[in-house]
Amino acid sequence: MKSGLIAFAALGFLAAANTSLVAQPRGPRRGEDQAAKHGWLSNLEAGKAVARKSGKPLMVVLRCVP
């Protein structure tokens, strides 16, 4: 009984992990166009280039965007 429960939990974990990878949308992320309208960049390399060119510091925000 215990091994059956472990197998069921493992299959559930694999199914959930696989679904989250498949569910990732391709193309522009939600809100990216609105952020760009206000001068925010979603690419770190582009942000570094702009910071170097302008001489301003770089602020990096790490967040999970579904």
All heavy atoms as TSV, in Angstrom:
chain	resi	resn	atom	element	x	y	z
A	1	MET	N	N	0.831	-1.202	0.000
A	1	MET	CA	C	0.000	0.000	0.000
A	1	MET	C	C	0.873	1.264	0.000
A	1	MET	O	O	0.570	2.207	-0.692
A	1	MET	CB	C	-0.915	-0.059	1.230
A	1	MET	CG	C	-1.841	1.112	1.330
A	1	MET	SD	S	-3.095	0.995	0.053
A	1	MET	CE	C	-4.165	2.264	0.517
A	2	LYS	N	N	1.949	1.245	0.790
A	2	LYS	CA	C	2.813	2.417	0.881
A	2	LYS	C	C	3.536	2.676	-0.446
A	2	LYS	O	O	3.674	3.824	-0.872
A	2	LYS	CB	C	3.820	2.237	2.008
A	2	LYS	CG	C	4.594	3.481	2.331
A	2	LYS	CD	C	5.460	3.285	3.557
A	2	LYS	CE	C	6.167	4.577	3.883
A	2	LYS	NZ	N	6.958	4.461	5.097
A	3	SER	N	N	3.997	1.606	-1.109
A	3	SER	CA	C	4.688	1.790	-2.385
A	3	SER	C	C	3.731	2.306	-3.459
A	3	SER	O	O	4.133	3.061	-4.334
A	3	SER	CB	C	5.345	0.484	-2.829
A	3	SER	OG	O	4.359	-0.504	-3.057
A	4	GLY	N	N	2.466	1.900	-3.391
A	4	GLY	CA	C	1.470	2.401	-4.332
A	4	GLY	C	C	1.237	3.896	-4.147
A	4	GLY	O	O	1.075	4.641	-5.117
A	5	LEU	N	N	1.216	4.328	-2.906
A	5	LEU	CA	C	1.037	5.752	-2.601
A	5	LEU	C	C	2.234	6.563	-3.087
A	5	LEU	O	O	2.074	7.649	-3.651
A	5	LEU	CB	C	0.845	5.946	-1.096
A	5	LEU	CG	C	0.603	7.369	-0.618
A	5	LEU	CD1	C	-0.654	7.934	-1.265
A	5	LEU	CD2	C	0.490	7.410	0.884
A	6	ILE	N	N	3.435	6.019	-2.890
A	6	ILE	CA	C	4.646	6.709	-3.359
A	6	ILE	C	C	4.644	6.802	-4.882
A	6	ILE	O	O	4.958	7.856	-5.447
A	6	ILE	CB	C	5.909	5.989	-2.845
A	6	ILE	CG1	C	6.007	6.152	-1.330
A	6	ILE	CG2	C	7.159	6.535	-3.515
A	6	ILE	CD1	C	7.100	5.342	-0.688
A	7	ALA	N	N	4.257	5.723	-5.562
A	7	ALA	CA	C	4.202	5.741	-7.024
A	7	ALA	C	C	3.160	6.743	-7.508
A	7	ALA	O	O	3.397	7.487	-8.471
A	7	ALA	CB	C	3.879	4.350	-7.560
A	8	PHE	N	N	2.016	6.797	-6.838
A	8	PHE	CA	C	0.965	7.742	-7.216
A	8	PHE	C	C	1.444	9.181	-7.030
A	8	PHE	O	O	1.222	10.042	-7.885
A	8	PHE	CB	C	-0.294	7.485	-6.374
A	8	PHE	CG	C	-1.428	8.397	-6.691
A	8	PHE	CD1	C	-2.141	8.260	-7.871
A	8	PHE	CD2	C	-1.779	9.418	-5.806
A	8	PHE	CE1	C	-3.192	9.111	-8.160
A	8	PHE	CE2	C	-2.820	10.269	-6.090
A	8	PHE	CZ	C	-3.529	10.114	-7.276
A	9	ALA	N	N	2.131	9.446	-5.911
A	9	ALA	CA	C	2.647	10.784	-5.649
A	9	ALA	C	C	3.711	11.161	-6.673
A	9	ALA	O	O	3.755	12.304	-7.153
A	9	ALA	CB	C	3.217	10.864	-4.242
A	10	ALA	N	N	4.568	10.206	-7.036
A	10	ALA	CA	C	5.609	10.486	-8.025
A	10	ALA	C	C	5.007	10.796	-9.383
A	10	ALA	O	O	5.438	11.724	-10.074
A	10	ALA	CB	C	6.568	9.305	-8.130
A	11	LEU	N	N	3.995	10.036	-9.781
A	11	LEU	CA	C	3.335	10.307	-11.062
A	11	LEU	C	C	2.638	11.661	-11.046
A	11	LEU	O	O	2.664	12.396	-12.030
A	11	LEU	CB	C	2.336	9.192	-11.383
A	11	LEU	CG	C	2.947	7.875	-11.825
A	11	LEU	CD1	C	1.857	6.823	-11.975
A	11	LEU	CD2	C	3.704	8.037	-13.122
A	12	GLY	N	N	2.027	12.005	-9.926
A	12	GLY	CA	C	1.382	13.316	-9.806
A	12	GLY	C	C	2.386	14.443	-9.913
A	12	GLY	O	O	2.140	15.459	-10.571
A	13	PHE	N	N	3.531	14.261	-9.275
A	13	PHE	CA	C	4.588	15.276	-9.346
A	13	PHE	C	C	5.089	15.436	-10.781
A	13	PHE	O	O	5.255	16.550	-11.267
A	13	PHE	CB	C	5.746	14.909	-8.422
A	13	PHE	CG	C	6.905	15.845	-8.511
A	13	PHE	CD1	C	6.842	17.095	-7.936
A	13	PHE	CD2	C	8.058	15.495	-9.195
A	13	PHE	CE1	C	7.902	17.984	-8.024
A	13	PHE	CE2	C	9.120	16.359	-9.296
A	13	PHE	CZ	C	9.047	17.608	-8.708
A	14	LEU	N	N	5.328	14.325	-11.452
A	14	LEU	CA	C	5.803	14.391	-12.836
A	14	LEU	C	C	4.765	15.045	-13.749
A	14	LEU	O	O	5.108	15.831	-14.626
A	14	LEU	CB	C	6.154	12.995	-13.346
A	14	LEU	CG	C	7.417	12.385	-12.758
A	14	LEU	CD1	C	7.578	10.954	-13.241
A	14	LEU	CD2	C	8.623	13.207	-13.118
A	15	ALA	N	N	3.519	14.726	-13.543
A	15	ALA	CA	C	2.466	15.325	-14.372
A	15	ALA	C	C	2.389	16.831	-14.140
A	15	ALA	O	O	2.253	17.614	-15.077
A	15	ALA	CB	C	1.123	14.668	-14.068
A	16	ALA	N	N	2.476	17.242	-12.876
A	16	ALA	CA	C	2.416	18.674	-12.568
A	16	ALA	C	C	3.631	19.404	-13.121
A	16	ALA	O	O	3.523	20.507	-13.662
A	16	ALA	CB	C	2.313	18.875	-11.065
A	17	ALA	N	N	4.813	18.808	-12.999
A	17	ALA	CA	C	6.033	19.440	-13.495
A	17	ALA	C	C	5.997	19.554	-15.013
A	17	ALA	O	O	6.373	20.575	-15.581
A	17	ALA	CB	C	7.254	18.646	-13.052
A	18	ASN	N	N	5.549	18.535	-15.683
A	18	ASN	CA	C	5.488	18.541	-17.137
A	18	ASN	C	C	4.454	19.550	-17.630
A	18	ASN	O	O	4.685	20.256	-18.598
A	18	ASN	CB	C	5.156	17.136	-17.656
A	18	ASN	CG	C	5.338	17.029	-19.150
A	18	ASN	OD1	O	6.059	17.817	-19.740
A	18	ASN	ND2	N	4.683	16.065	-19.746
A	19	THR	N	N	3.318	19.657	-16.952
A	19	THR	CA	C	2.271	20.592	-17.364
A	19	THR	C	C	2.755	22.029	-17.269
A	19	THR	O	O	2.459	22.840	-18.136
A	19	THR	CB	C	1.033	20.412	-16.472
A	19	THR	OG1	O	0.620	19.059	-16.559
A	19	THR	CG2	C	-0.100	21.303	-16.914
A	20	SER	N	N	3.516	22.364	-16.234
A	20	SER	CA	C	3.973	23.740	-16.083
A	20	SER	C	C	4.937	24.123	-17.199
A	20	SER	O	O	4.992	25.270	-17.612
A	20	SER	CB	C	4.618	23.945	-14.723
A	20	SER	OG	O	5.789	23.180	-14.629
A	21	LEU	N	N	5.708	23.168	-17.700
A	21	LEU	CA	C	6.617	23.466	-18.800
A	21	LEU	C	C	5.861	23.675	-20.096
A	21	LEU	O	O	6.183	24.544	-20.887
A	21	LEU	CB	C	7.638	22.339	-18.966
A	21	LEU	CG	C	8.637	22.182	-17.840
A	21	LEU	CD1	C	9.502	20.953	-18.081
A	21	LEU	CD2	C	9.489	23.406	-17.706
A	22	VAL	N	N	4.836	22.893	-20.304
A	22	VAL	CA	C	4.053	22.993	-21.530
A	22	VAL	C	C	3.186	24.248	-21.513
A	22	VAL	O	O	2.927	24.847	-22.544
A	22	VAL	CB	C	3.176	21.730	-21.710
A	22	VAL	CG1	C	2.234	21.863	-22.877
A	22	VAL	CG2	C	4.051	20.509	-21.882
A	23	ALA	N	N	2.773	24.670	-20.326
A	23	ALA	CA	C	1.840	25.786	-20.217
A	23	ALA	C	C	2.492	27.144	-20.447
A	23	ALA	O	O	1.797	28.141	-20.516
A	23	ALA	CB	C	1.176	25.766	-18.848
A	24	GLN	N	N	3.812	27.187	-20.534
A	24	GLN	CA	C	4.482	28.467	-20.724
A	24	GLN	C	C	4.156	29.026	-22.100
A	24	GLN	O	O	4.381	28.381	-23.110
A	24	GLN	CB	C	5.996	28.305	-20.587
A	24	GLN	CG	C	6.426	27.893	-19.200
A	24	GLN	CD	C	6.106	28.944	-18.173
A	24	GLN	OE1	O	6.267	30.130	-18.438
A	24	GLN	NE2	N	5.646	28.537	-17.026
A	25	PRO	N	N	3.607	30.231	-22.161
A	25	PRO	CA	C	3.262	30.814	-23.452
A	25	PRO	C	C	4.504	31.209	-24.236
A	25	PRO	O	O	5.526	31.568	-23.663
A	25	PRO	CB	C	2.444	32.047	-23.077
A	25	PRO	CG	C	2.910	32.413	-21.718
A	25	PRO	CD	C	3.310	31.115	-21.047
A	26	ARG	N	N	4.406	31.144	-25.506
A	26	ARG	CA	C	5.488	31.590	-26.385
A	26	ARG	C	C	5.165	33.014	-26.851
A	26	ARG	O	O	4.021	33.387	-26.978
A	26	ARG	CB	C	5.603	30.674	-27.603
A	26	ARG	CG	C	5.843	29.235	-27.249
A	26	ARG	CD	C	7.252	29.038	-26.717
A	26	ARG	NE	N	7.494	27.647	-26.421
A	26	ARG	CZ	C	8.142	27.242	-25.347
A	26	ARG	NH1	N	8.596	28.108	-24.483
A	26	ARG	NH2	N	8.333	25.972	-25.137
A	27	GLY	N	N	6.180	33.777	-27.091
A	27	GLY	CA	C	5.967	35.137	-27.558
A	27	GLY	C	C	6.022	36.126	-26.404
A	27	GLY	O	O	6.539	35.825	-25.335
A	28	PRO	N	N	5.486	37.330	-26.590
A	28	PRO	CA	C	5.572	38.362	-25.559
A	28	PRO	C	C	4.838	37.949	-24.288
A	28	PRO	O	O	3.797	37.332	-24.336
A	28	PRO	CB	C	4.919	39.584	-26.184
A	28	PRO	CG	C	4.432	39.191	-27.508
A	28	PRO	CD	C	4.795	37.784	-27.769
A	29	ARG	N	N	5.420	38.288	-23.164
A	29	ARG	CA	C	4.794	37.965	-21.883
A	29	ARG	C	C	3.694	38.961	-21.575
A	29	ARG	O	O	3.692	40.092	-22.058
A	29	ARG	CB	C	5.833	38.000	-20.781
A	29	ARG	CG	C	6.837	36.912	-20.922
A	29	ARG	CD	C	7.815	36.966	-19.771
A	29	ARG	NE	N	9.115	36.615	-20.306
A	29	ARG	CZ	C	10.241	37.169	-19.955
A	29	ARG	NH1	N	10.258	38.108	-19.060
A	29	ARG	NH2	N	11.364	36.797	-20.505
A	30	ARG	N	N	2.803	38.538	-20.693
A	30	ARG	CA	C	1.689	39.400	-20.298
A	30	ARG	C	C	2.227	40.660	-19.628
A	30	ARG	O	O	3.067	40.595	-18.747
A	30	ARG	CB	C	0.792	38.632	-19.328
A	30	ARG	CG	C	-0.446	39.396	-18.945
A	30	ARG	CD	C	-1.312	38.569	-18.063
A	30	ARG	NE	N	-0.650	38.434	-16.768
A	30	ARG	CZ	C	-1.100	37.691	-15.794
A	30	ARG	NH1	N	-2.173	36.976	-15.953
A	30	ARG	NH2	N	-0.453	37.629	-14.654
A	31	GLY	N	N	1.785	41.805	-20.062
A	31	GLY	CA	C	2.193	43.074	-19.478
A	31	GLY	C	C	3.479	43.641	-20.040
A	31	GLY	O	O	3.881	44.729	-19.674
A	32	GLU	N	N	4.134	42.896	-20.909
A	32	GLU	CA	C	5.418	43.354	-21.444
A	32	GLU	C	C	5.254	44.618	-22.287
A	32	GLU	O	O	6.081	45.524	-22.221
A	32	GLU	CB	C	6.051	42.245	-22.270
A	32	GLU	CG	C	7.513	42.462	-22.539
A	32	GLU	CD	C	8.161	41.227	-23.125
A	32	GLU	OE1	O	8.123	40.171	-22.486
A	32	GLU	OE2	O	8.704	41.347	-24.224
A	33	ASP	N	N	4.181	44.709	-23.046
A	33	ASP	CA	C	3.955	45.898	-23.872
A	33	ASP	C	C	3.689	47.119	-23.004
A	33	ASP	O	O	4.138	48.220	-23.308
A	33	ASP	CB	C	2.815	45.666	-24.862
A	33	ASP	CG	C	1.527	45.205	-24.197
A	33	ASP	OD1	O	1.584	44.725	-23.051
A	33	ASP	OD2	O	0.467	45.314	-24.838
A	34	GLN	N	N	2.985	46.934	-21.883
A	34	GLN	CA	C	2.720	48.058	-20.983
A	34	GLN	C	C	4.002	48.510	-20.294
A	34	GLN	O	O	4.230	49.700	-20.101
A	34	GLN	CB	C	1.687	47.660	-19.930
A	34	GLN	CG	C	0.322	47.397	-20.512
A	34	GLN	CD	C	-0.621	46.802	-19.488
A	34	GLN	OE1	O	-0.183	46.304	-18.454
A	34	GLN	NE2	N	-1.897	46.849	-19.784
A	35	ALA	N	N	4.857	47.558	-19.927
A	35	ALA	CA	C	6.120	47.903	-19.287
A	35	ALA	C	C	7.017	48.663	-20.256
A	35	ALA	O	O	7.667	49.639	-19.880
A	35	ALA	CB	C	6.816	46.637	-18.790
A	36	ALA	N	N	7.056	48.227	-21.504
A	36	ALA	CA	C	7.875	48.899	-22.514
A	36	ALA	C	C	7.390	50.325	-22.749
A	36	ALA	O	O	8.189	51.222	-23.019
A	36	ALA	CB	C	7.861	48.110	-23.805
A	37	LYS	N	N	6.103	50.529	-22.627
A	37	LYS	CA	C	5.533	51.862	-22.820
A	37	LYS	C	C	6.086	52.850	-21.788
A	37	LYS	O	O	6.200	54.040	-22.049
A	37	LYS	CB	C	4.005	51.773	-22.712
A	37	LYS	CG	C	3.273	53.045	-23.043
A	37	LYS	CD	C	1.780	52.844	-23.197
A	37	LYS	CE	C	1.137	52.224	-22.009
A	37	LYS	NZ	N	-0.330	52.210	-22.068
A	38	HIS	N	N	6.473	52.337	-20.623
A	38	HIS	CA	C	6.998	53.187	-19.557
A	38	HIS	C	C	8.519	53.115	-19.450
A	38	HIS	O	O	9.106	53.583	-18.472
A	38	HIS	CB	C	6.364	52.799	-18.225
A	38	HIS	CG	C	4.892	53.026	-18.197
A	38	HIS	ND1	N	4.318	54.276	-18.152
A	38	HIS	CD2	C	3.851	52.157	-18.261
A	38	HIS	CE1	C	3.009	54.176	-18.167
A	38	HIS	NE2	N	2.696	52.895	-18.238
A	39	GLY	N	N	9.170	52.491	-20.432
A	39	GLY	CA	C	10.622	52.473	-20.465
A	39	GLY	C	C	11.267	51.275	-19.805
A	39	GLY	O	O	12.484	51.228	-19.672
A	40	TRP	N	N	10.498	50.291	-19.372
A	40	TRP	CA	C	11.049	49.092	-18.753
A	40	TRP	C	C	11.485	48.124	-19.836
A	40	TRP	O	O	10.835	47.980	-20.857
A	40	TRP	CB	C	10.010	48.421	-17.864
A	40	TRP	CG	C	9.725	49.183	-16.613
A	40	TRP	CD1	C	9.015	50.334	-16.510
A	40	TRP	CD2	C	10.147	48.857	-15.294
A	40	TRP	NE1	N	8.963	50.751	-15.213
A	40	TRP	CE2	C	9.651	49.856	-14.441
A	40	TRP	CE3	C	10.886	47.816	-14.765
A	40	TRP	CZ2	C	9.896	49.838	-13.075
A	40	TRP	CZ3	C	11.113	47.799	-13.409
A	40	TRP	CH2	C	10.620	48.802	-12.586
A	41	LEU	N	N	12.583	47.438	-19.595
A	41	LEU	CA	C	13.089	46.432	-20.534
A	41	LEU	C	C	12.955	45.052	-19.912
A	41	LEU	O	O	13.127	44.887	-18.706
A	41	LEU	CB	C	14.557	46.705	-20.862
A	41	LEU	CG	C	14.856	48.065	-21.478
A	41	LEU	CD1	C	16.351	48.282	-21.571
A	41	LEU	CD2	C	14.220	48.165	-22.836
A	42	SER	N	N	12.683	44.054	-20.725
A	42	SER	CA	C	12.566	42.691	-20.201
A	42	SER	C	C	13.781	41.847	-20.541
A	42	SER	O	O	13.832	40.671	-20.231
A	42	SER	CB	C	11.312	42.026	-20.765
A	42	SER	OG	O	11.388	41.949	-22.172
A	43	ASN	N	N	14.793	42.445	-21.146
A	43	ASN	CA	C	15.998	41.730	-21.538
A	43	ASN	C	C	17.171	42.300	-20.757
A	43	ASN	O	O	17.466	43.499	-20.829
A	43	ASN	CB	C	16.219	41.905	-23.048
A	43	ASN	CG	C	17.399	41.133	-23.550
A	43	ASN	OD1	O	18.459	41.118	-22.935
A	43	ASN	ND2	N	17.216	40.505	-24.691
A	44	LEU	N	N	17.860	41.445	-19.996
A	44	LEU	CA	C	18.964	41.912	-19.153
A	44	LEU	C	C	20.103	42.502	-19.971
A	44	LEU	O	O	20.658	43.548	-19.613
A	44	LEU	CB	C	19.480	40.763	-18.282
A	44	LEU	CG	C	20.633	41.103	-17.346
A	44	LEU	CD1	C	20.231	42.196	-16.370
A	44	LEU	CD2	C	21.086	39.856	-16.608
A	45	GLU	N	N	20.448	41.859	-21.061
A	45	GLU	CA	C	21.556	42.363	-21.890
A	45	GLU	C	C	21.224	43.735	-22.476
A	45	GLU	O	O	22.081	44.624	-22.512
A	45	GLU	CB	C	21.891	41.370	-22.993
A	45	GLU	CG	C	22.433	40.046	-22.474
A	45	GLU	CD	C	23.633	40.210	-21.564
A	45	GLU	OE1	O	24.526	41.027	-21.872
A	45	GLU	OE2	O	23.674	39.518	-20.535
A	46	ALA	N	N	20.001	43.920	-22.918
A	46	ALA	CA	C	19.595	45.230	-23.437
A	46	ALA	C	C	19.626	46.279	-22.329
A	46	ALA	O	O	20.039	47.423	-22.550
A	46	ALA	CB	C	18.202	45.147	-24.049
A	47	GLY	N	N	19.205	45.894	-21.136
A	47	GLY	CA	C	19.243	46.817	-20.003
A	47	GLY	C	C	20.658	47.225	-19.638
A	47	GLY	O	O	20.912	48.388	-19.333
A	48	LYS	N	N	21.578	46.264	-19.668
A	48	LYS	CA	C	22.981	46.579	-19.385
A	48	LYS	C	C	23.541	47.556	-20.412
A	48	LYS	O	O	24.272	48.487	-20.066
A	48	LYS	CB	C	23.825	45.308	-19.394
A	48	LYS	CG	C	23.627	44.427	-18.197
A	48	LYS	CD	C	24.520	43.196	-18.341
A	48	LYS	CE	C	24.374	42.221	-17.228
A	48	LYS	NZ	N	25.236	41.038	-17.410
A	49	ALA	N	N	23.172	47.347	-21.677
A	49	ALA	CA	C	23.667	48.230	-22.730
A	49	ALA	C	C	23.135	49.651	-22.538
A	49	ALA	O	O	23.883	50.625	-22.672
A	49	ALA	CB	C	23.268	47.691	-24.097
A	50	VAL	N	N	21.869	49.772	-22.201
A	50	VAL	CA	C	21.279	51.101	-21.994
A	50	VAL	C	C	21.913	51.770	-20.775
A	50	VAL	O	O	22.200	52.971	-20.795
A	50	VAL	CB	C	19.740	50.983	-21.826
A	50	VAL	CG1	C	19.132	52.294	-21.369
A	50	VAL	CG2	C	19.101	50.521	-23.121
A	51	ALA	N	N	22.154	50.995	-19.712
A	51	ALA	CA	C	22.770	51.563	-18.506
A	51	ALA	C	C	24.185	52.048	-18.786
A	51	ALA	O	O	24.586	53.114	-18.318
A	51	ALA	CB	C	22.776	50.519	-17.390
A	52	ARG	N	N	24.944	51.258	-19.544
A	52	ARG	CA	C	26.306	51.676	-19.906
A	52	ARG	C	C	26.288	52.956	-20.736
A	52	ARG	O	O	27.066	53.868	-20.510
A	52	ARG	CB	C	26.994	50.568	-20.703
A	52	ARG	CG	C	27.890	49.709	-19.861
A	52	ARG	CD	C	28.699	48.735	-20.693
A	52	ARG	NE	N	28.210	47.398	-20.379
A	52	ARG	CZ	C	27.538	46.605	-21.195
A	52	ARG	NH1	N	27.302	46.964	-22.421
A	52	ARG	NH2	N	27.113	45.436	-20.810
A	53	LYS	N	N	25.379	52.998	-21.698
A	53	LYS	CA	C	25.314	54.145	-22.611
A	53	LYS	C	C	24.888	55.422	-21.879
A	53	LYS	O	O	25.423	56.494	-22.126
A	53	LYS	CB	C	24.346	53.833	-23.750
A	53	LYS	CG	C	24.328	54.842	-24.848
A	53	LYS	CD	C	23.455	54.378	-25.984
A	53	LYS	CE	C	23.480	55.369	-27.129
A	53	LYS	NZ	N	22.653	54.928	-28.249
A	54	SER	N	N	23.909	55.294	-20.966
A	54	SER	CA	C	23.386	56.474	-20.275
A	54	SER	C	C	24.182	56.833	-19.025
A	54	SER	O	O	24.050	57.945	-18.517
A	54	SER	CB	C	21.926	56.234	-19.886
A	54	SER	OG	O	21.834	55.227	-18.900
A	55	GLY	N	N	24.985	55.885	-18.514
A	55	GLY	CA	C	25.733	56.151	-17.290
A	55	GLY	C	C	24.887	56.044	-16.040
A	55	GLY	O	O	25.335	56.381	-14.945
A	56	LYS	N	N	23.673	55.547	-16.172
A	56	LYS	CA	C	22.770	55.402	-15.028
A	56	LYS	C	C	22.889	53.991	-14.452
A	56	LYS	O	O	23.268	53.061	-15.151
A	56	LYS	CB	C	21.325	55.655	-15.454
A	56	LYS	CG	C	21.062	57.074	-15.890
A	56	LYS	CD	C	19.612	57.240	-16.268
A	56	LYS	CE	C	19.318	58.665	-16.707
A	56	LYS	NZ	N	17.920	58.823	-17.120
A	57	PRO	N	N	22.557	53.841	-13.168
A	57	PRO	CA	C	22.615	52.506	-12.575
A	57	PRO	C	C	21.499	51.613	-13.122
A	57	PRO	O	O	20.503	52.100	-13.667
A	57	PRO	CB	C	22.416	52.758	-11.082
A	57	PRO	CG	C	21.769	54.075	-10.986
A	57	PRO	CD	C	22.181	54.863	-12.208
A	58	LEU	N	N	21.681	50.336	-12.952
A	58	LEU	CA	C	20.732	49.346	-13.447
A	58	LEU	C	C	19.965	48.767	-12.272
A	58	LEU	O	O	20.552	48.334	-11.283
A	58	LEU	CB	C	21.494	48.228	-14.173
A	58	LEU	CG	C	20.695	47.122	-14.806
A	58	LEU	CD1	C	19.894	47.651	-15.982
A	58	LEU	CD2	C	21.620	46.019	-15.269
A	59	MET	N	N	18.632	48.752	-12.340
A	59	MET	CA	C	17.820	48.122	-11.331
A	59	MET	C	C	17.232	46.845	-11.947
A	59	MET	O	O	16.606	46.910	-12.999
A	59	MET	CB	C	16.671	49.020	-10.880
A	59	MET	CG	C	15.836	48.389	-9.782
A	59	MET	SD	S	14.522	49.460	-9.190
A	59	MET	CE	C	13.193	48.951	-10.258
A	60	VAL	N	N	17.466	45.718	-11.301
A	60	VAL	CA	C	16.972	44.437	-11.805
A	60	VAL	C	C	15.888	43.934	-10.872
A	60	VAL	O	O	16.090	43.839	-9.664
A	60	VAL	CB	C	18.106	43.395	-11.897
A	60	VAL	CG1	C	17.583	42.065	-12.387
A	60	VAL	CG2	C	19.208	43.904	-12.812
A	61	VAL	N	N	14.732	43.613	-11.434
A	61	VAL	CA	C	13.621	43.069	-10.667
A	61	VAL	C	C	13.399	41.646	-11.139
A	61	VAL	O	O	13.153	41.416	-12.309
A	61	VAL	CB	C	12.328	43.906	-10.876
A	61	VAL	CG1	C	11.173	43.288	-10.121
A	61	VAL	CG2	C	12.558	45.336	-10.451
A	62	LEU	N	N	13.526	40.698	-10.223
A	62	LEU	CA	C	13.287	39.294	-10.535
A	62	LEU	C	C	11.896	38.935	-10.049
A	62	LEU	O	O	11.594	39.083	-8.874
A	62	LEU	CB	C	14.328	38.407	-9.856
A	62	LEU	CG	C	15.780	38.727	-10.212
A	62	LEU	CD1	C	16.705	37.862	-9.385
A	62	LEU	CD2	C	16.040	38.528	-11.676
A	63	ARG	N	N	11.072	38.466	-10.957
A	63	ARG	CA	C	9.728	38.071	-10.569
A	63	ARG	C	C	9.230	36.983	-11.495
A	63	ARG	O	O	9.721	36.818	-12.609
A	63	ARG	CB	C	8.777	39.247	-10.565
A	63	ARG	CG	C	8.716	39.991	-11.884
A	63	ARG	CD	C	7.809	41.146	-11.823
A	63	ARG	NE	N	6.590	40.800	-12.536
A	63	ARG	CZ	C	5.673	41.643	-12.889
A	63	ARG	NH1	N	5.791	42.884	-12.563
A	63	ARG	NH2	N	4.606	41.263	-13.529
A	64	CYS	N	N	8.266	36.274	-11.024
A	64	CYS	CA	C	7.690	35.184	-11.807
A	64	CYS	C	C	6.451	35.722	-12.509
A	64	CYS	O	O	5.490	36.129	-11.859
A	64	CYS	CB	C	7.319	34.035	-10.887
A	64	CYS	SG	S	6.561	32.665	-11.750
A	65	VAL	N	N	6.486	35.766	-13.809
A	65	VAL	CA	C	5.348	36.246	-14.576
A	65	VAL	C	C	4.690	35.036	-15.220
A	65	VAL	O	O	5.313	34.379	-16.043
A	65	VAL	CB	C	5.791	37.255	-15.664
A	65	VAL	CG1	C	4.599	37.736	-16.462
A	65	VAL	CG2	C	6.523	38.402	-15.040
A	66	PRO	N	N	3.473	34.749	-14.827
A	66	PRO	CA	C	2.825	33.567	-15.419
A	66	PRO	C	C	2.504	33.722	-16.874
A	66	PRO	O	O	2.336	34.762	-17.384
A	66	PRO	CB	C	1.571	33.396	-14.586
A	66	PRO	CG	C	1.349	34.683	-13.897
A	66	PRO	CD	C	2.644	35.412	-13.867
